[in-house]
Structures are given as structure tokens and as C-alpha cells.
Amino acid sequence: MPVFDAREGEAWMVVSLDRPPSAQGGLHEQRSCVALVVSDRDAMPSLLPARAYVTMAFPEQVLQGIGLEGVGALAVDVGSALFWPFLTFAWVCATADRRQTGLTLYYTERLLQEMLVGVVVASLRGEQSRTIGEGYSAALSIIAARVGDPDLTPAAVAAELNTSLRSLQRQFAAHDTTMDRSIRAARVAHATSLLEDPVYRSLTIERVAHACGLANGSSLARAFAAEGLPSPAAVRAAARRR
């Protein structure tokens, strides 16, 4: 059984396997594979003994960003199109001997996180059809997954959900917000996490802006101001003093 070094604010994806994953993810592998997303250690069900486990820790706020709160333990659809590419990539990252620089580590973590969000969303959609109330959560999941995409707009989110923009805007209004504000808040939250993390100090403000889907540092500064925050440089400086 995997051993959890649980930290406050973390969630995990736990995968049990009979063998290391292959890129193809054949049916024989899927039948013996169990995957769970766990945000509450006490909700973790017992797993059957396996030859291999993959455990990935990530910020619990990632789940909240896609409209999931207090999930406890969620069974993951191991047959989804994204699961096996994600698992294979995660396995390679976990077993690779080469050390990564701060910049490559950032892009690796970001890609893993985006793929993980996609896997969770695919599992949720497979379990239940989307009601009107779920459109808001589904939109949040797309915003979280595409926070670094400069082409992320309310219209793009509506198109991906195959729903009308006006209908989606009404759902956001029912939550006392707008789609534009939610996109901006997601970009600012992601930028703040990069600016405060010492691992990413080598990233310039301009690079941080690009990683959050914004054109330049000035755009990032305006987004911070709109969210009532000091400048990106001030946020980074304050984090260094802590």
C-alpha cells in the first residue's frame, strides 16, 4: 500500500497497477488498474495489493477550481482517452534520473496538473450528464485547465461546452460573478502561486504573464490591480521576505 506524507492543503491521485504503464494502455492493463482522487485521507478506501503504485500530490485548490469541493475520494475513469497518456507521462517523470531546472520543472508540473484536471473532468462527465447547475462547474473546470491559454474567453468556454454564451453568463451571474472576472481571477491566482514559489524565481514577470495567458507584464499588473492586489513585483518581493 502507498504511504501518504500528507500535508495540509494537498490532495492526491493514487493509482494501483499490476505492472508499469505502457503508452497503449491495453484492456488487460485497464482491468487491473484502479485510480482515485483523494482530498480526505480518512475517505481513502482500501486498495487491493498491487505490484506498483503511483501517487501524485497536488494543491487541493485545483479541485475547487473545477467546481469540486469536499470530494473525499473520487473513482477515476481509467478508460478515458486522457488517462493513459497522463499516467505514462507521470510514470516517466517519477522514474527519470535526470534533474530538471526550475524552468523545466515548472512546465512539467503545469502539464501534469492540466492533464490531471482533464482526467478528473472526464471522469465526472462519464458518471453523470450535465444539468444546468453543472454548467457553471464545468465552465470553471475549463477555465482552470486552460488558464495559460491566451485564447481563453467566455465565448471559447461556451463553445467547448456546446452551450449558449448567454445561458452560461446567467449561471455565473447566479453565483454573483461573471465569466470575465472568473477567468481573470484564475489567471491572477496562478500567477501569484508562481511568483511566491522560490522554485520559479528564475521566471521573469513577463514569462509569468505568458504562463498565465496574458500578453505581457503590464497586462498582468492590470489584472492584479483589478483583483485588489499589489503589483506582481511587489507580490514576489513580499514572498521573499517571508
C-alpha positions as CSV (number, residue, x, y, z in Angstrom):
1,M,0.0,0.0,0.0
2,P,1.3,3.5,-0.7
3,V,2.3,5.6,2.2
4,F,1.0,9.2,2.4
5,D,3.1,12.0,3.6
6,A,0.0,14.2,4.0
7,R,0.4,17.9,4.1
8,E,-2.3,20.5,4.7
9,G,-3.9,21.8,1.6
10,E,-2.9,18.8,-0.5
11,A,-4.9,16.2,-2.4
12,W,-3.6,13.1,-4.2
13,M,-4.2,10.9,-7.2
14,V,-3.5,7.2,-6.3
15,V,-3.1,4.6,-9.0
16,S,-2.6,0.9,-8.4
17,L,-1.2,-1.3,-11.2
18,D,-0.1,-4.8,-11.9
19,R,2.8,-3.5,-14.0
20,P,4.4,-0.2,-15.1
21,P,2.1,1.5,-17.5
22,S,2.6,1.3,-21.3
23,A,1.7,4.1,-23.7
24,Q,-1.0,2.0,-25.2
25,G,-2.9,1.2,-22.0
26,G,-4.4,-2.0,-23.3
27,L,-7.6,-3.5,-21.9
28,H,-5.6,-6.0,-19.8
29,E,-4.0,-3.1,-18.0
30,Q,-7.2,-1.2,-17.6
31,R,-8.9,-4.2,-16.0
32,S,-6.3,-4.4,-13.2
33,C,-5.9,-0.7,-12.7
34,V,-7.6,1.4,-10.0
35,A,-7.3,5.1,-9.8
36,L,-8.7,7.5,-7.2
37,V,-8.5,11.2,-6.5
38,V,-8.4,11.7,-2.7
39,S,-8.8,15.0,-0.8
40,D,-9.6,13.5,2.6
41,R,-7.2,10.8,3.9
42,D,-10.0,9.3,6.1
43,A,-12.1,8.8,3.0
44,M,-9.4,6.7,1.3
45,P,-10.8,3.2,0.6
46,S,-8.7,0.1,0.9
47,L,-6.8,-0.8,-2.2
48,L,-6.1,-4.4,-3.2
49,P,-2.4,-5.3,-3.2
50,A,-0.6,-4.4,-6.4
51,R,2.8,-4.6,-7.9
52,A,3.1,-0.9,-8.5
53,Y,1.6,2.3,-7.1
54,V,1.8,5.8,-8.5
55,T,0.9,8.6,-6.0
56,M,0.8,12.2,-7.1
57,A,0.3,15.1,-4.6
58,F,-1.1,18.4,-5.9
59,P,-2.8,21.5,-4.3
60,E,-6.3,20.8,-3.1
61,Q,-7.4,24.1,-4.6
62,V,-7.1,22.5,-8.1
63,L,-10.2,20.5,-7.3
64,Q,-12.0,23.6,-6.1
65,G,-11.0,25.4,-9.2
66,I,-13.0,22.9,-11.3
67,G,-16.1,23.1,-9.1
68,L,-15.3,20.2,-6.8
69,E,-15.3,20.7,-3.0
70,G,-15.1,18.1,-0.3
71,V,-14.8,15.3,-2.8
72,G,-13.4,12.9,-0.3
73,A,-12.5,10.1,-2.7
74,L,-13.4,10.0,-6.4
75,A,-13.0,7.0,-8.7
76,V,-11.2,7.9,-11.9
77,D,-12.3,6.6,-15.3
78,V,-9.2,4.7,-16.3
79,G,-10.7,4.1,-19.8
80,S,-10.9,7.7,-20.7
81,A,-8.8,8.9,-23.6
82,L,-6.6,11.1,-21.5
83,F,-5.9,8.8,-18.5
84,W,-3.2,6.5,-20.0
85,P,-1.2,9.3,-21.7
86,F,-1.3,11.2,-18.4
87,L,-0.3,8.1,-16.3
88,T,2.5,7.2,-18.7
89,F,3.9,10.7,-18.6
90,A,3.6,10.8,-14.8
91,W,5.5,7.5,-14.5
92,V,8.3,8.7,-16.7
93,C,8.6,11.9,-14.7
94,A,8.7,10.0,-11.4
95,T,11.3,7.4,-12.5
96,A,13.6,9.7,-14.6
97,D,17.1,10.1,-13.3
98,R,17.8,13.4,-14.9
99,R,17.4,16.5,-12.7
100,Q,15.3,19.3,-14.0
101,T,15.9,23.0,-13.9
102,G,13.4,25.4,-12.3
103,L,12.0,26.3,-15.7
104,T,11.5,22.8,-17.0
105,L,10.2,21.8,-13.6
106,Y,7.5,24.5,-13.9
107,Y,6.4,23.4,-17.3
108,T,6.4,19.7,-16.3
109,E,4.3,20.4,-13.2
110,R,1.9,22.6,-15.2
111,L,1.4,20.0,-17.8
112,L,0.8,17.3,-15.2
113,Q,-1.7,19.5,-13.4
114,E,-3.6,20.3,-16.6
115,M,-3.8,16.7,-17.6
116,L,-4.9,15.7,-14.1
117,V,-7.7,18.3,-14.3
118,G,-8.8,16.8,-17.7
119,V,-8.8,13.3,-16.3
120,V,-11.0,14.3,-13.3
121,V,-13.4,16.3,-15.5
122,A,-13.7,13.3,-17.9
123,S,-14.5,11.1,-15.0
124,L,-17.2,13.4,-13.7
125,R,-18.8,13.7,-17.1
126,G,-18.8,10.0,-17.5
127,E,-20.7,9.5,-14.3
128,Q,-23.5,12.0,-14.8
129,S,-25.0,14.1,-17.5
130,R,-24.5,17.8,-17.1
131,T,-27.5,19.7,-15.7
132,I,-28.0,23.5,-15.9
133,G,-26.4,23.8,-12.4
134,E,-23.4,21.8,-13.5
135,G,-22.7,24.1,-16.4
136,Y,-21.1,26.6,-14.0
137,S,-18.8,23.9,-12.5
138,A,-17.9,22.6,-16.0
139,A,-17.0,26.1,-17.1
140,L,-14.8,26.5,-14.1
141,S,-13.1,23.3,-14.9
142,I,-12.3,24.5,-18.4
143,I,-11.0,27.9,-17.1
144,A,-8.8,26.0,-14.6
145,A,-7.4,23.7,-17.3
146,R,-6.8,26.5,-19.9
147,V,-5.7,29.3,-17.5
148,G,-2.4,29.6,-19.5
149,D,-4.2,29.8,-22.9
150,P,-4.2,33.3,-24.4
151,D,-7.3,32.4,-26.4
152,L,-9.4,31.6,-23.3
153,T,-12.5,33.8,-23.5
154,P,-16.1,33.4,-22.3
155,A,-17.1,32.6,-25.9
156,A,-14.4,29.9,-26.1
157,V,-15.7,28.3,-22.9
158,A,-19.3,28.3,-24.1
159,A,-18.2,26.7,-27.4
160,E,-16.3,24.0,-25.7
161,L,-19.3,23.2,-23.5
162,N,-21.6,23.3,-26.6
163,T,-23.9,25.8,-24.8
164,S,-25.0,29.3,-25.4
165,L,-22.8,32.1,-24.1
166,R,-25.9,34.0,-22.7
167,S,-27.0,30.9,-20.8
168,L,-23.6,30.4,-19.3
169,Q,-23.3,34.1,-18.3
170,R,-26.6,33.8,-16.5
171,Q,-25.3,30.9,-14.5
172,F,-22.2,32.9,-13.5
173,A,-24.5,35.8,-12.5
174,A,-26.4,33.5,-10.2
175,H,-23.1,33.0,-8.4
176,D,-22.5,36.8,-8.1
177,T,-19.7,36.8,-10.6
178,T,-19.0,37.0,-14.4
179,M,-17.1,34.8,-16.7
180,D,-14.5,37.5,-17.5
181,R,-14.0,38.0,-13.7
182,S,-13.6,34.3,-13.1
183,I,-11.0,34.0,-15.9
184,R,-9.1,36.9,-14.6
185,A,-9.2,35.6,-11.0
186,A,-7.9,32.2,-12.2
187,R,-5.0,33.9,-14.1
188,V,-4.1,36.0,-11.1
189,A,-4.3,33.1,-8.7
190,H,-2.0,31.0,-11.0
191,A,0.4,34.0,-11.4
192,T,0.5,34.5,-7.6
193,S,1.4,30.9,-7.0
194,L,4.4,31.2,-9.4
195,L,5.6,34.5,-8.0
196,E,5.5,33.2,-4.4
197,D,7.2,29.9,-5.1
198,P,11.0,30.1,-4.8
199,V,11.4,27.3,-7.4
200,Y,10.2,29.8,-10.1
201,R,12.2,32.8,-9.2
202,S,14.1,32.5,-12.4
203,L,10.9,33.3,-14.3
204,T,10.7,37.0,-15.3
205,I,7.4,38.8,-14.7
206,E,7.0,38.7,-18.5
207,R,7.4,34.9,-18.5
208,V,4.9,34.6,-15.6
209,A,2.4,36.7,-17.6
210,H,2.8,34.4,-20.7
211,A,2.4,31.3,-18.5
212,C,-1.0,32.8,-17.3
213,G,-2.2,33.5,-20.8
214,L,-1.5,37.3,-20.8
215,A,0.4,39.3,-23.3
216,N,3.0,41.0,-21.1
217,G,3.9,42.2,-17.6
218,S,1.7,45.3,-18.0
219,S,-1.4,43.1,-18.6
220,L,-0.5,41.1,-15.6
221,A,-0.1,44.2,-13.4
222,R,-3.6,45.4,-14.6
223,A,-5.1,42.1,-13.7
224,F,-3.5,42.2,-10.2
225,A,-4.8,45.7,-9.7
226,A,-8.3,44.7,-10.8
227,E,-8.2,42.0,-8.2
228,G,-7.2,44.5,-5.5
229,L,-3.6,43.1,-5.3
230,P,-0.3,45.0,-5.4
231,S,2.0,44.7,-8.4
232,P,3.4,41.3,-9.4
233,A,6.9,42.5,-8.5
234,A,5.6,43.5,-5.0
235,V,4.0,40.2,-4.5
236,R,7.2,38.4,-5.4
237,A,9.3,40.7,-3.1
238,A,6.9,40.1,-0.2
239,A,7.2,36.4,-0.6
240,R,11.0,36.6,-0.5
241,R,10.8,38.5,2.8
242,R,8.6,35.8,4.5
